[in-house]
Amino acid sequence: MNPVLPHQCTLPDVADTEAFGRELAADLAAGDVVILDGPLGAGKTALARGIGAGLGVIGRVSSPTFIIARQHRAGADGRPGMIHVDAYRLGGLDELDALDLDTDLDDSVVVVEWGEGVAERLSRRHLLVRLSRDVDTDERTATYGWIDSHPR
């Protein structure tokens, strides 16, 4: 499945990518799944860092590559926590299921790097953000939109 994503923005640098994540976080609630896709160096972790900042989660948001999933508790402002997952090293749907992320959806936003084609099953709908990077200018582009994971 290759859905057409309705929105696009240009992210000239890492600070812009993090700011975009903070903007996205303003509309996120517990139970939401955000799937970040794009090549190495496209800004997935920077975007997750911005989402975490926008949610006000506790702790430094960094790449969960070697631990697969990292839980960030909610801050004091009543916003949800965040589960930050790197699906790159997962061997398939069984390993994703073993993380038991669907139980975390009650209290958290789940952000999954490298999650397209794997993490859609976590929720009825998800926010898909595809990031690309121009190697000449180092500028990133985000194409994004909400996708119904289980169309009727």
C-alpha positions as a Markdown table, in Angstrom:
| # | Residue | x | y | z |
|---|---|---|---|---|
| 1 | Met | 0.0 | 0.0 | 0.0 |
| 2 | Asn | 1.4 | 3.4 | -0.9 |
| 3 | Pro | -1.1 | 6.0 | 0.3 |
| 4 | Val | -1.2 | 9.5 | -1.1 |
| 5 | Leu | -0.3 | 11.9 | 1.7 |
| 6 | Pro | -2.0 | 15.2 | 1.6 |
| 7 | His | 0.5 | 17.5 | 3.4 |
| 8 | Gln | 4.1 | 18.4 | 2.7 |
| 9 | Cys | 6.5 | 20.8 | 4.4 |
| 10 | Thr | 10.2 | 21.6 | 3.9 |
| 11 | Leu | 12.5 | 21.3 | 6.9 |
| 12 | Pro | 15.8 | 23.2 | 6.2 |
| 13 | Asp | 17.6 | 21.9 | 9.3 |
| 14 | Val | 17.3 | 19.8 | 12.5 |
| 15 | Ala | 15.8 | 22.7 | 14.5 |
| 16 | Asp | 13.0 | 22.9 | 11.9 |
| 17 | Thr | 12.5 | 19.2 | 12.1 |
| 18 | Glu | 12.2 | 19.3 | 15.9 |
| 19 | Ala | 9.8 | 22.3 | 15.6 |
| 20 | Phe | 7.6 | 20.4 | 13.2 |
| 21 | Gly | 7.5 | 17.5 | 15.7 |
| 22 | Arg | 6.3 | 19.9 | 18.4 |
| 23 | Glu | 3.6 | 21.2 | 16.0 |
| 24 | Leu | 2.4 | 17.6 | 15.3 |
| 25 | Ala | 2.4 | 16.8 | 19.1 |
| 26 | Ala | -0.2 | 19.6 | 19.7 |
| 27 | Asp | -2.8 | 17.4 | 17.9 |
| 28 | Leu | -1.8 | 14.0 | 19.4 |
| 29 | Ala | -3.5 | 12.2 | 22.2 |
| 30 | Ala | -3.0 | 8.9 | 24.1 |
| 31 | Gly | -3.8 | 6.1 | 21.7 |
| 32 | Asp | -2.4 | 7.8 | 18.6 |
| 33 | Val | 0.3 | 6.0 | 16.5 |
| 34 | Val | 2.8 | 7.9 | 14.5 |
| 35 | Ile | 4.8 | 6.1 | 11.9 |
| 36 | Leu | 8.0 | 7.7 | 10.7 |
| 37 | Asp | 9.5 | 6.4 | 7.5 |
| 38 | Gly | 12.6 | 7.5 | 5.5 |
| 39 | Pro | 16.2 | 6.6 | 4.8 |
| 40 | Leu | 19.0 | 6.8 | 7.3 |
| 41 | Gly | 19.7 | 10.5 | 8.1 |
| 42 | Ala | 16.3 | 11.7 | 7.0 |
| 43 | Gly | 15.4 | 13.1 | 10.5 |
| 44 | Lys | 13.2 | 10.4 | 12.0 |
| 45 | Thr | 14.8 | 10.7 | 15.5 |
| 46 | Ala | 14.9 | 14.5 | 15.3 |
| 47 | Leu | 11.2 | 14.5 | 14.5 |
| 48 | Ala | 10.5 | 12.0 | 17.4 |
| 49 | Arg | 12.6 | 14.3 | 19.7 |
| 50 | Gly | 10.3 | 17.2 | 18.7 |
| 51 | Ile | 7.2 | 15.2 | 19.3 |
| 52 | Gly | 8.5 | 14.2 | 22.7 |
| 53 | Ala | 9.2 | 17.9 | 23.5 |
| 54 | Gly | 5.7 | 18.9 | 22.3 |
| 55 | Leu | 4.1 | 16.2 | 24.5 |
| 56 | Gly | 6.3 | 17.4 | 27.4 |
| 57 | Val | 7.6 | 13.8 | 28.2 |
| 58 | Ile | 10.2 | 13.2 | 30.8 |
| 59 | Gly | 13.7 | 12.2 | 29.7 |
| 60 | Arg | 15.9 | 12.7 | 26.7 |
| 61 | Val | 14.5 | 11.3 | 23.4 |
| 62 | Ser | 17.2 | 9.5 | 21.5 |
| 63 | Ser | 17.3 | 6.8 | 19.0 |
| 64 | Pro | 16.0 | 3.5 | 20.4 |
| 65 | Thr | 17.9 | 1.5 | 17.8 |
| 66 | Phe | 19.7 | -0.9 | 20.1 |
| 67 | Ile | 17.0 | -1.2 | 22.7 |
| 68 | Ile | 14.1 | -1.4 | 20.2 |
| 69 | Ala | 11.6 | 0.5 | 22.4 |
| 70 | Arg | 12.0 | 3.3 | 25.0 |
| 71 | Gln | 9.2 | 4.5 | 27.2 |
| 72 | His | 9.0 | 8.2 | 28.1 |
| 73 | Arg | 6.7 | 9.0 | 31.0 |
| 74 | Ala | 4.2 | 11.8 | 30.8 |
| 75 | Gly | 5.1 | 15.2 | 32.2 |
| 76 | Ala | 3.1 | 17.1 | 34.8 |
| 77 | Asp | 0.9 | 18.9 | 32.3 |
| 78 | Gly | -1.6 | 16.1 | 31.7 |
| 79 | Arg | -0.4 | 15.2 | 28.2 |
| 80 | Pro | 0.3 | 11.5 | 27.3 |
| 81 | Gly | 3.6 | 9.8 | 27.6 |
| 82 | Met | 5.4 | 8.5 | 24.5 |
| 83 | Ile | 6.7 | 5.1 | 23.5 |
| 84 | His | 9.5 | 5.5 | 21.0 |
| 85 | Val | 10.1 | 2.4 | 18.9 |
| 86 | Asp | 12.7 | 1.5 | 16.3 |
| 87 | Ala | 11.2 | -1.2 | 14.1 |
| 88 | Tyr | 14.4 | -1.5 | 11.9 |
| 89 | Arg | 15.7 | -4.5 | 13.8 |
| 90 | Leu | 12.4 | -6.2 | 14.3 |
| 91 | Gly | 12.1 | -9.5 | 12.4 |
| 92 | Gly | 8.4 | -9.1 | 11.7 |
| 93 | Leu | 5.0 | -8.8 | 13.1 |
| 94 | Asp | 5.5 | -11.4 | 15.8 |
| 95 | Glu | 8.4 | -9.4 | 17.3 |
| 96 | Leu | 6.3 | -6.2 | 17.2 |
| 97 | Asp | 3.4 | -8.0 | 19.0 |
| 98 | Ala | 5.9 | -9.2 | 21.6 |
| 99 | Leu | 6.6 | -5.6 | 22.6 |
| 100 | Asp | 2.9 | -5.4 | 23.7 |
| 101 | Leu | 2.6 | -1.8 | 22.5 |
| 102 | Asp | -1.2 | -2.0 | 22.1 |
| 103 | Thr | -1.4 | -2.0 | 25.9 |
| 104 | Asp | 0.6 | 1.2 | 26.1 |
| 105 | Leu | -1.8 | 3.0 | 23.8 |
| 106 | Asp | -4.1 | 3.8 | 26.8 |
| 107 | Asp | -1.6 | 6.2 | 28.2 |
| 108 | Ser | 0.8 | 7.1 | 25.5 |
| 109 | Val | 1.5 | 8.1 | 21.9 |
| 110 | Val | 3.4 | 5.4 | 20.1 |
| 111 | Val | 6.1 | 6.8 | 17.7 |
| 112 | Val | 7.6 | 4.1 | 15.4 |
| 113 | Glu | 10.7 | 4.7 | 13.3 |
| 114 | Trp | 11.0 | 2.4 | 10.3 |
| 115 | Gly | 7.4 | 1.4 | 11.0 |
| 116 | Glu | 5.7 | 1.6 | 7.6 |
| 117 | Gly | 4.4 | -1.9 | 6.7 |
| 118 | Val | 4.7 | -3.1 | 10.2 |
| 119 | Ala | 3.1 | -0.8 | 12.8 |
| 120 | Glu | -0.2 | 0.0 | 11.1 |
| 121 | Arg | -1.9 | -2.8 | 12.9 |
| 122 | Leu | -1.5 | -1.1 | 16.3 |
| 123 | Ser | -4.4 | 1.3 | 15.8 |
| 124 | Arg | -7.4 | 1.9 | 13.7 |
| 125 | Arg | -5.7 | 4.9 | 12.2 |
| 126 | His | -2.2 | 6.3 | 12.3 |
| 127 | Leu | -0.2 | 9.4 | 11.3 |
| 128 | Leu | 2.3 | 8.5 | 8.6 |
| 129 | Val | 5.2 | 10.9 | 8.1 |
| 130 | Arg | 7.6 | 10.1 | 5.2 |
| 131 | Leu | 10.8 | 12.0 | 5.4 |
| 132 | Ser | 13.3 | 12.5 | 2.6 |
| 133 | Arg | 16.6 | 14.3 | 2.5 |
| 134 | Asp | 18.3 | 16.1 | -0.3 |
| 135 | Val | 21.9 | 15.0 | -0.1 |
| 136 | Asp | 23.1 | 18.2 | -1.9 |
| 137 | Thr | 21.4 | 20.8 | 0.4 |
| 138 | Asp | 20.8 | 18.5 | 3.5 |
| 139 | Glu | 17.2 | 19.9 | 3.4 |
| 140 | Arg | 14.5 | 17.5 | 4.6 |
| 141 | Thr | 11.0 | 17.2 | 3.3 |
| 142 | Ala | 8.1 | 15.7 | 5.3 |
| 143 | Thr | 5.1 | 14.3 | 3.5 |
| 144 | Tyr | 2.4 | 13.3 | 6.0 |
| 145 | Gly | -1.2 | 12.6 | 6.7 |
| 146 | Trp | -3.6 | 10.4 | 8.8 |
| 147 | Ile | -4.3 | 7.0 | 7.3 |
| 148 | Asp | -7.2 | 4.7 | 8.1 |
| 149 | Ser | -5.3 | 1.5 | 9.0 |
| 150 | His | -8.4 | -0.7 | 8.7 |
| 151 | Pro | -10.5 | 0.6 | 5.8 |
| 152 | Arg | -14.0 | -0.9 | 5.7 |
